[in-house]
Amino acid sequence: MIFGDSILDSGNNNYLQTIAKCDFPPYGRDFKGGIATGRFTNGKTPADLLVFSSFSWEKNTVEMLGIKDLVPAYLDPKLRNKDLPTGVSFASGFTGYDDETTEFFSVLSFSDQLGLFEEYIEKLKGTVGEEKSNKILSESIYVVSSVSNDLALTYFTIGLRRLQFNVAAYTDFLVASASKFVQEIYKLGARKMALFGAPPIGCVPFSRTIGGGPFRRCSKVQNEAAKLYNTKLLSQLDSLNASLPQARVVYIDIYNPLNDLIQNPTKYGFDVVDKGCCGTGTVELAIFCNQLSPTCSNDTKYLFWDSFHPTERGYRLITQRIVRENINKLL
C-alpha cells in the first residue's frame, strides 16, 4: 500500500483540479508505450520498482519478485477489483504532512488518503471477504513518502510557515504529523510500515537554483533541515515500535543513497546531477515541464528528470539500495 507524494504518485493527481499534474509529454517518455501516466518522471516510480523487487542474499543482488509490474493509482477509473488485493497507490504529487502544503497545491492530504484507504478496505472486503481482507491488511507493506514539499517548497521557497516556525519547531511539527498518520493506519490494520526520510532537498536542481547562489551549489540550510527531520523521525519511529503491539515501523534512509549519487556521479554512470533532463533543468517541473520543453537526448546520463524528481534510472539505483538495506526488517 502506497501513501505520500510525487515520488510514489501513480497518477492520482490526473483526477484532481490541480496544477500539480504531469499527465502529458515529455513525462512518461520511457514508460511502456511512451505514455504520460501521471508519474512524475520519465518512466517508473519507486512504488512500481519496489513491488517488483526482492533482494537475493546469496547473489547479493536485487531481483524481480513479480507481485505486479506497476502499482495502479487508486483514483484511476480503470482500476479493477482484482487489482485491490496486491495493493494500490493513494499518493498525491506535491502533498505533505503539513496541510498548508496540500491546500496550496490543491492535492490529496494525508487525511484524504486515509479516507480513500478506508474506502479501499470496504471494497477489498466486498471482493475477497473480511477474513482474507484482514490477512492482506496485516501482511501488506505500507510505504509512506512525504516531507520534501513541506521543507523545500512550503517552508523554504513559498515561506508559508516561516512566520510561525523556526526550523527546529517545524521539523517537530512534521514528525508529529507523520507519527499521527502511522498510528491511524495501524488502527486500520497496518503492521509493516516503511517511512521515507527526507532526501538532500538542498541538492535537487530546483533548490540549487532558488537557494544555491550564483553557482547553484547545494543549499546547506535546506540539507541541514532535512537531516534534522530525519534524526527526529528515526527517534519517533523507535518510540512507535515500542508502543504499537506487533508493529514494525521502519525508517527508510533516502538521504544517503541519493546524496551518494549526487556526490559520486561518475561511479554510477551519470554525467549531469545538478540539472534535470527537461527544459533548462533548473526550475521546470509539473506543468512547466511540458510539450514545449526541450529534453536531453540521453536521460540515462541524468540523475534528475525535471528539477525535482529523479529519472527512472536514478530511482532504480536508489530503490535497489533501499531493498538491500531494509527488506529483512519488513519481511
ABEGO torsion letter per residue (X at the ends): XBBEBAAABAGAAAABBBABBAABOABGAABBGGBBAGBBBABBBAAAAAAABBBBAAAGBBBBAGABABBBBAABAABBAAAAAAEBBABBBGBBABAAAAAAAGBBBAAAAAAAAAAAAAAAAAAAEAAAAAAAAAABBBBBBBGAAAAAAAAAAAGAAAAABBAAAAAAAAAAAAAAAAAAAAAAGBABBBBBBBBBAAABAAAAAAAAEAAGBBBAAAAAAAAAAAAAAAAAAAAAAAABBGBBBBBBBAAAAAAAAAABAAAAGBABAABBABEAGAABBEAABBAABBBBABAAABABABAABBBAAAAAAAAAAAAAAAAAAAX
